[in-house]
Amino acid sequence: MSSKSVVVFDLGGVLLCPAPQQKFHEYEERLNLPGGFLQSVILTSGPNGAFFRAELGKMTLSQVSHDDVHMEPSTPSVCSPCTKSSGPFTFCCVAAFNVHSCPVLTPSFLSFQPGVQIHYVELGDGPPLCLCHGFPESWFTWRYQIPALAAAGFRVLALDMKGYGDSTAPPDIEEYGQEEICKVGLERKKSIKWVTLIGHDWGGAFVWNMAQFYPERVRAVASLNTPLFPVDPNADPMERLRALPIFDYQLYFQEPGVAEAELEEDLRRTFKIMFRGHRDMVRNLCPVCVDFIAGGLLVGLPEDIPRSSILSESALQVYVEQYEKSGFRGPLNWYRNVRRNWQWLCTKPMGKIQMPALMVTAGKDIVLLPIFTKGMEDLIPKLTRGHIEECSHWTQMDRCAMAVGHLFKWLSPTCMPMGNCTL
């Protein structure tokens, strides 16, 4: 009986394909493989396998091709059914998905004051783009966009924002006020005369603030999901927050130590609940609907919840490992500066943002609703809009190719002609 040798790589970190599982299923049918076989091959490679290292940007596709994942025929649960067809063959996702090679990312650190460093990864040459993530994420959230934008001719810098990932996470709440955060951004750009800022969630709030307070350093600004919220000097910011039930989770985050204890208790469960795509959102699975009586954000939700289709096992492990380093205190402290941020924003009269800007909304974002962007043209004359109707809050993961497409369409006339890159 002849055996089959299958070599497969799921390059989640560099693959411009929003649904690899569908492609796996198509090839399983075509090659007469049992359902779920290719996924099983990937997972057996373990955290040191080619799949996991490629997703982290630690190896190139050319290196992956020499670091095959092999399944031994002696593994009956996976390989025995494959012997029903005769003849050896090779399966390679590089050819199947027409994947473009992604160079290894360059990690770097910026020291801007004693004992405080900001970690970032860098890829490509050309006009600089700075990618700024939100909560509860890291630079890794941009894993699909980094190689695409670099291939288009940009120098891409994806930050671990202050308090996240490998960046320093000071314990003091005031360290995470937007005035302090913008000082970090300004320091990073001392070596860059002009930069285009792209943000999501809290990263979106940061890039809008940079555009308002330091317009001379910002070439253009783009936000995924996060609108520009004009400051109202006559309205108490906490009262405004309490008036919108969808922001109850931010009220829950105010007491130091409370949310940290809940979110850090089981990091795998936390991220599996948080990161949900538009295809697998469950009506009663709402991680922003706080049960104040029961006392928690995740109370009442399943203990063992399946991963979303937008979150691979290796990606989940990356987030778990990153948050095991410094926990949730730093990220949550961003939410504990509501009044301090309001006071700072009130020091500068709200003027118009004159540089080119992009606002991309998501139809299935249950917090940052598209309606919140109404009237932004009055404050941003050069605003370009994009919208992805079937998209959750996690735009970079849920609709990775469409997010890149909106950025390409906007960046091309705004910053430079596109380089050699295809979607």
C-alpha positions in Angstrom: 0.0 0.0 0.0 1.5 3.3 -1.1 1.6 6.2 1.4 0.9 9.8 0.9 3.2 12.6 2.0 1.5 15.9 2.8 3.4 19.1 3.3 1.3 22.1 4.3 1.9 25.6 5.7 -0.8 27.9 7.1 1.0 31.2 6.8 -1.5 33.2 8.9 1.0 36.0 9.4 1.8 36.7 5.8 -1.1 35.2 3.9 -3.5 37.6 2.2 -6.4 35.2 2.4 -9.2 35.8 4.9 -10.5 32.2 4.9 -7.7 29.6 4.7 -10.0 27.0 6.2 -12.2 27.2 3.1 -9.2 26.6 0.9 -8.1 23.7 3.0 -11.6 22.1 2.6 -11.4 22.6 -1.2 -8.1 20.8 -1.4 -9.1 18.1 1.0 -12.0 17.2 -1.3 -9.8 17.5 -4.5 -7.1 15.3 -3.0 -9.5 12.8 -1.4 -8.3 13.7 2.1 -10.5 13.3 5.2 -12.1 16.5 6.5 -10.0 18.5 8.8 -6.8 16.7 7.8 -4.8 19.7 6.8 -5.7 21.6 10.0 -4.5 18.6 12.0 -1.2 18.5 10.1 -0.6 22.2 11.0 -1.4 21.8 14.7 0.9 18.8 15.1 3.9 21.0 14.2 3.7 22.6 17.6 4.9 26.0 18.7 8.3 25.5 17.2 7.0 24.3 13.8 7.3 26.1 10.5 3.7 27.3 10.6 4.0 29.1 14.0 7.4 30.6 13.2 6.2 31.9 9.8 3.1 33.5 11.4 5.4 35.4 13.8 7.6 36.7 11.0 10.5 34.7 12.3 11.2 32.9 9.0 10.6 33.6 5.3 8.7 31.5 2.8 11.9 30.3 1.3 13.0 29.0 4.7 9.6 27.4 5.3 10.0 25.4 2.1 13.0 23.7 3.7 11.4 23.2 7.0 8.5 20.9 6.1 5.8 19.6 8.4 5.6 15.8 8.0 3.0 13.5 9.2 4.1 9.9 9.8 1.9 7.1 8.5 1.9 5.6 11.9 -0.5 8.3 13.2 -3.8 6.5 12.6 -6.1 9.3 13.8 -4.9 11.5 11.0 -3.1 9.6 8.3 -4.6 6.1 8.1 -7.6 7.3 6.0 -5.2 8.9 3.5 -4.0 5.6 2.3 -7.3 4.9 0.5 -6.0 6.6 -2.6 -2.8 5.5 -4.3 0.2 7.5 -5.4 2.4 10.0 -3.7 1.8 13.7 -4.0 2.9 17.0 -2.5 0.6 19.7 -1.3 2.0 23.2 -0.8 0.0 26.2 0.3 2.6 28.5 -1.2 1.6 27.4 -4.7 -2.1 26.9 -3.8 -2.6 30.4 -2.5 -0.1 32.2 -4.7 1.6 33.6 -1.5 4.2 36.3 -1.9 7.4 36.0 0.2 7.5 38.0 3.4 10.9 39.1 4.7 11.6 38.6 8.4 10.4 41.5 10.5 13.0 43.7 12.3 12.3 44.2 16.0 13.5 47.5 17.5 13.2 49.5 20.7 12.9 53.3 21.2 14.1 54.6 24.6 12.5 58.0 25.2 13.1 58.4 29.0 15.0 56.4 31.6 13.6 53.0 32.1 10.9 53.3 29.4 11.1 51.6 26.0 8.6 51.3 23.1 8.9 48.1 21.0 8.1 48.1 17.3 8.7 45.9 14.3 9.8 47.4 11.0 9.6 46.2 7.4 10.1 47.8 4.0 11.6 51.0 2.6 9.9 54.2 1.4 7.5 56.8 2.9 7.0 55.9 6.6 3.7 54.5 7.9 3.2 54.0 11.6 0.5 51.4 12.6 -1.0 51.9 16.1 -3.1 49.1 17.6 -5.9 49.2 20.3 -7.2 47.2 23.2 -6.4 44.4 24.0 -4.0 43.9 21.1 -0.3 44.4 20.1 1.7 45.1 17.0 0.8 41.5 16.0 -2.8 42.7 15.2 -1.3 44.2 12.0 0.3 40.9 10.8 -1.7 40.8 7.6 -1.2 44.5 6.7 2.5 44.8 7.4 3.8 42.7 4.5 1.3 44.1 2.1 2.0 47.7 2.8 5.8 47.0 2.7 5.5 45.3 -0.6 3.6 48.4 -1.9 6.7 50.6 -1.3 6.3 51.8 2.3 8.5 51.7 5.4 6.1 50.1 7.9 6.5 50.5 11.6 4.0 48.7 13.8 4.2 49.7 17.5 3.5 47.9 20.7 1.8 50.8 22.3 2.8 51.9 25.8 1.9 49.2 28.3 1.5 46.5 25.7 3.6 43.6 24.5 7.4 44.1 24.7 7.0 47.8 25.5 7.5 49.1 29.0 4.4 49.0 31.1 4.7 51.6 34.0 2.1 51.0 36.7 1.0 54.7 37.2 -2.3 55.6 35.7 -1.2 59.1 34.6 1.5 57.5 32.4 -1.3 56.5 30.0 -3.0 59.9 29.5 -3.2 60.9 25.9 -0.9 63.8 26.5 1.8 61.4 27.7 1.1 58.9 25.0 1.4 61.6 22.3 4.8 62.6 23.7 5.9 59.0 23.0 4.6 59.3 19.4 6.4 62.6 18.9 9.7 61.2 20.2 9.5 58.3 17.8 9.1 60.7 14.9 12.1 62.9 15.8 14.0 60.8 13.3 11.2 60.9 10.8 10.3 64.3 9.4 6.8 63.4 8.3 4.8 60.2 8.9 1.4 58.8 8.0 -0.4 57.5 11.0 -2.9 54.6 10.9 -4.7 53.6 14.0 -7.4 51.2 15.3 -9.5 51.4 18.5 -7.3 53.3 21.0 -4.7 53.6 18.3 -7.3 55.5 16.3 -7.9 57.9 19.1 -4.2 58.4 19.4 -3.7 59.2 15.7 -6.6 61.7 15.7 -5.0 63.5 18.7 -1.6 63.5 17.0 -3.2 65.1 13.9 -4.8 67.8 16.1 -1.9 68.6 18.4 1.1 68.0 16.2 -0.1 68.5 12.6 3.4 69.6 11.4 4.6 66.1 12.0 1.7 64.1 10.5 1.6 63.8 6.7 -1.8 62.0 6.7 -4.0 60.1 9.2 -6.2 57.1 8.9 -8.5 55.4 11.4 -10.1 52.0 11.3 -13.4 51.9 13.3 -12.5 54.8 15.7 -14.3 58.1 14.9 -13.0 61.6 15.7 -15.0 62.5 18.9 -15.0 66.3 19.3 -14.4 67.4 22.8 -17.1 69.3 24.6 -15.7 71.6 27.3 -19.2 72.1 28.8 -20.0 68.4 29.3 -18.6 66.2 32.0 -16.8 63.3 30.2 -17.8 60.7 32.8 -21.5 61.7 32.5 -21.3 61.4 28.7 -19.8 57.9 29.2 -22.6 56.8 31.5 -25.2 58.1 29.1 -24.1 55.4 26.5 -24.8 51.8 27.8 -22.5 50.3 25.1 -19.6 52.0 27.0 -20.5 50.4 30.3 -17.4 48.2 30.0 -15.3 51.3 30.3 -16.9 52.2 33.6 -16.1 48.7 34.8 -12.5 49.3 33.8 -12.1 52.3 36.1 -11.3 50.6 39.4 -7.7 49.4 39.4 -7.2 45.7 39.9 -10.8 44.6 39.3 -10.8 44.0 35.6 -7.2 42.9 35.7 -8.1 40.0 38.0 -10.9 38.9 35.7 -9.2 39.2 32.4 -5.9 37.6 33.6 -7.6 34.6 35.3 -7.7 32.6 32.0 -6.0 34.5 29.2 -7.0 31.9 26.5 -10.7 32.3 27.4 -10.4 36.1 27.6 -9.0 36.4 24.0 -11.3 33.7 22.6 -14.3 35.7 23.9 -12.9 39.1 22.9 -11.8 38.3 19.3 -14.9 37.4 17.4 -15.4 37.8 13.7 -18.6 39.0 12.0 -19.4 35.4 10.9 -19.3 33.9 14.3 -20.7 36.5 16.6 -23.2 35.0 19.0 -26.1 37.0 20.3 -25.5 36.3 23.9 -21.7 36.5 23.6 -21.2 40.2 24.3 -17.9 41.1 26.0 -18.9 44.7 26.3 -22.2 44.1 28.1 -21.1 44.2 31.8 -23.2 42.4 34.4 -22.5 44.8 37.3 -24.7 42.7 39.6 -22.8 39.5 38.9 -19.6 41.6 38.9 -17.7 41.1 35.7 -17.2 41.5 32.0 -17.1 37.8 31.2 -19.4 36.5 33.9 -22.1 34.1 32.5 -20.2 33.4 29.3 -19.1 29.8 28.5 -16.0 28.6 30.3 -14.9 26.6 27.2 -15.6 28.6 24.2 -14.5 27.8 20.6 -12.0 30.0 18.9 -13.4 32.5 16.3 -12.6 31.8 12.7 -10.4 35.0 12.7 -8.1 33.7 15.5 -5.8 30.8 14.7 -4.4 28.7 17.5 -0.9 30.1 17.0 -2.2 33.7 17.0 -4.1 33.0 20.2 -0.9 31.7 21.8 1.0 34.8 20.7 -1.5 37.1 22.5 -1.4 34.8 25.6 2.4 34.9 25.7 2.4 38.7 25.3 0.0 39.3 28.1 1.7 36.9 30.4 4.6 39.3 30.4 3.0 42.4 31.9 -0.7 41.7 32.2 -3.6 44.0 31.6 -2.8 46.8 34.0 -1.0 49.0 31.4 -3.7 48.5 28.7 -6.5 49.1 31.1 -4.8 52.3 32.4 -5.6 53.9 29.0 -9.2 53.8 30.1 -8.5 55.4 33.5 -7.6 58.8 32.1 -11.1 60.0 31.0 -11.1 63.3 32.9 -7.3 63.9 32.4 -7.7 63.4 28.6 -10.7 65.7 28.5 -8.8 68.4 30.4 -5.9 68.1 28.0 -8.1 68.2 24.9 -9.9 71.3 26.2 -6.6 73.2 26.2 -6.6 73.4 22.4 -9.7 74.8 20.6 -11.1 72.3 18.2 -9.9 73.3 14.8 -10.1 71.5 11.5 -7.7 68.7 10.6 -6.3 69.9 7.2 -4.2 66.9 6.2 -5.6 64.0 4.1 -7.6 61.6 6.3 -9.3 58.2 6.0 -12.2 56.9 8.1 -13.1 53.2 7.6 -16.2 52.1 9.5 -17.4 48.5 10.2 -21.0 47.5 10.0 -20.9 44.9 12.7 -18.8 46.8 15.2 -21.1 46.8 18.3 -19.2 49.6 20.1 -17.7 52.0 17.6 -20.8 52.4 15.5 -20.6 53.9 12.0 -23.2 56.5 13.1 -20.6 58.0 15.4 -18.7 59.3 12.4 -21.6 61.5 11.2 -20.4 65.1 10.6 -16.7 64.3 10.5 -16.4 66.1 7.2 -17.2 69.3 9.0 -13.9 68.9 11.0 -11.8 67.1 8.3 -12.3 68.8 4.9 -10.0 66.2 3.1 -11.7 63.1 4.6 -12.1 60.0 2.6 -14.5 57.4 3.7 -14.5 53.6 3.5 -17.0 51.1 4.9 -17.0 47.3 5.3 -20.6 46.2 6.2 -19.8 42.6 7.1 -17.0 43.3 9.5 -16.7 43.2 13.3 -14.6 45.5 15.5 -11.4 43.6 14.7 -11.1 44.9 11.1 -7.5 44.0 10.6 -8.2 40.3 11.4 -11.8 39.9 10.3 -11.5 41.6 6.9 -7.7 41.7 6.5 -7.7 42.0 2.6 -10.5 44.5 2.5 -8.7 46.6 5.1 -5.6 46.6 3.0 -7.7 47.4 0.0 -9.1 50.6 1.6 -5.7 51.6 2.7 -4.2 51.1 -0.7 -6.9 53.0 -2.5 -6.4 56.0 -0.1 -2.6 55.9 0.1 -2.0 55.7 -3.6 -3.0 59.3 -4.4 -2.2 60.5 -0.9 1.4 59.4 -0.3 3.0 57.8 -3.3 2.4 55.5 -6.3 1.9 51.8 -5.3 4.9 49.5 -5.7 4.8 45.9 -6.8 1.9 44.4 -4.8 -1.2 42.5 -5.6 -4.3 41.7 -3.6 
